[in-house]
Amino acid sequence: MRKLISVLMALMMVFGIAAACAEDGAELGEQAPVLGGEIVGGWAAAEVTEITSDELAVFDKALEGLMGVNYEPVLLLGSQVVAGTNYAFLAKGTVVYPDAQPAWYIIYVWENPQGEVELLDIVNLTLSVPSLNAAEQPAE
């Protein structure tokens, strides 16, 4: 659970840095278009709540027919208004075979204004804890 929280915090920092860069660009004279309070083309971090039925429908439609791994969406990490909407979902995936261990993924999906959905990318999150060698061990 600590690893998952660390990953989520890192992702939120990435979205925060991207938003700060977008704001810096606007201060330098580049005017970013705004649509419904969101910067068009900028990622907006999602509220940490349950995935809505509309978001779940987008996720399911994007993965329809994909075989070999069962993906379970856990959180909507963020969305990006473009020519449609990009979504970044955190999902737990399990390869379809006995005793398979689940892994964590970020799944990127695009929905166009007509409601057509496209799977853009599936990124496997490798969660590891760095090991400390003897010289780096904290003093007791």
C-alpha positions in Angstrom: 0.0 0.0 0.0 2.9 2.4 0.7 4.3 1.7 -2.7 0.9 2.6 -4.3 0.7 5.8 -2.3 4.2 6.7 -3.3 3.4 6.1 -7.0 0.2 8.2 -6.7 2.1 11.0 -5.0 4.8 11.0 -7.7 2.1 11.1 -10.4 0.4 14.0 -8.7 3.8 15.9 -8.6 4.2 15.3 -12.3 0.8 16.7 -13.0 1.5 19.6 -10.7 4.8 20.4 -12.5 3.0 20.2 -15.9 0.4 22.6 -14.7 3.1 25.0 -13.4 4.9 24.8 -16.7 1.6 25.7 -18.5 1.1 28.6 -16.1 4.7 29.8 -16.7 4.1 29.7 -20.4 1.0 31.9 -20.0 3.0 34.4 -18.0 5.6 34.7 -20.8 2.9 35.9 -23.2 1.6 32.6 -24.5 -2.1 32.6 -24.0 -3.4 29.1 -23.3 -7.1 28.6 -24.4 -9.4 27.8 -21.5 -12.5 25.6 -21.8 -14.8 25.2 -18.9 -12.1 26.4 -16.4 -9.5 23.9 -17.7 -6.5 24.7 -19.8 -7.0 23.1 -23.2 -4.2 20.6 -23.7 -3.2 20.6 -20.0 -3.7 17.6 -17.7 -6.0 18.1 -14.8 -5.5 15.9 -11.8 -8.7 14.0 -10.9 -10.3 14.1 -7.5 -9.4 10.9 -5.6 -12.9 9.4 -5.7 -14.6 6.4 -7.3 -14.5 6.2 -11.1 -17.8 7.4 -12.5 -20.0 5.2 -14.7 -19.1 7.4 -17.7 -15.4 7.0 -17.1 -15.8 3.3 -16.5 -17.6 3.0 -19.8 -14.7 4.7 -21.6 -12.2 2.4 -19.9 -14.2 -0.7 -20.7 -14.8 0.4 -24.4 -11.0 1.0 -24.8 -10.0 -2.4 -23.5 -12.8 -4.3 -25.3 -11.4 -7.4 -27.1 -8.0 -7.1 -25.4 -7.0 -10.6 -24.2 -4.4 -12.0 -21.9 -4.6 -9.6 -19.0 -7.6 -8.6 -16.9 -7.4 -4.9 -16.0 -9.4 -3.5 -13.1 -9.5 0.3 -13.0 -8.7 1.6 -9.5 -8.5 5.4 -10.0 -8.8 8.1 -12.6 -5.5 9.9 -12.2 -6.3 12.8 -14.5 -7.8 14.0 -17.8 -6.6 16.2 -20.6 -8.9 18.2 -22.9 -7.6 17.9 -26.5 -9.6 17.1 -29.6 -11.7 15.1 -27.3 -10.4 13.9 -23.9 -7.4 11.9 -22.8 -7.7 9.9 -19.6 -5.1 8.4 -17.4 -6.3 5.4 -15.3 -4.5 3.6 -12.6 -5.4 -0.1 -13.0 -4.5 -3.4 -11.4 -3.8 -6.0 -14.1 -3.5 -9.8 -13.7 -2.2 -12.0 -16.5 -4.7 -14.8 -17.2 -3.1 -17.9 -15.9 -3.2 -19.7 -12.5 -1.4 -18.0 -9.6 -0.5 -15.0 -11.6 0.6 -12.0 -9.5 -1.1 -8.7 -10.2 0.8 -5.7 -11.4 0.0 -1.9 -11.6 -0.5 -0.1 -14.8 -1.3 3.4 -16.1 -3.7 3.1 -19.0 -4.0 6.0 -21.3 -7.3 6.3 -23.3 -8.6 8.9 -25.7 -12.3 9.6 -26.4 -13.1 11.8 -29.3 -16.1 14.3 -29.3 -18.3 11.7 -31.1 -17.7 9.2 -28.3 -15.3 6.9 -30.1 -12.6 5.5 -27.8 -9.0 4.5 -28.5 -6.5 2.8 -26.3 -3.3 4.9 -26.5 -0.9 3.2 -24.2 -0.5 0.8 -21.3 2.5 1.5 -19.0 3.6 -1.1 -16.5 4.6 0.5 -13.2 7.6 -1.2 -11.7 7.3 -0.7 -8.0 10.6 -1.3 -6.2 12.3 0.0 -3.1 15.9 1.1 -3.5 18.2 -0.9 -1.3 20.8 0.8 0.9 24.3 -0.6 1.0 26.1 -0.9 4.4 27.7 2.5 4.1 24.3 4.2 3.6 22.5 2.4 6.4 21.0 4.9 8.9 22.7 5.0 12.3 20.7 3.5 15.2 
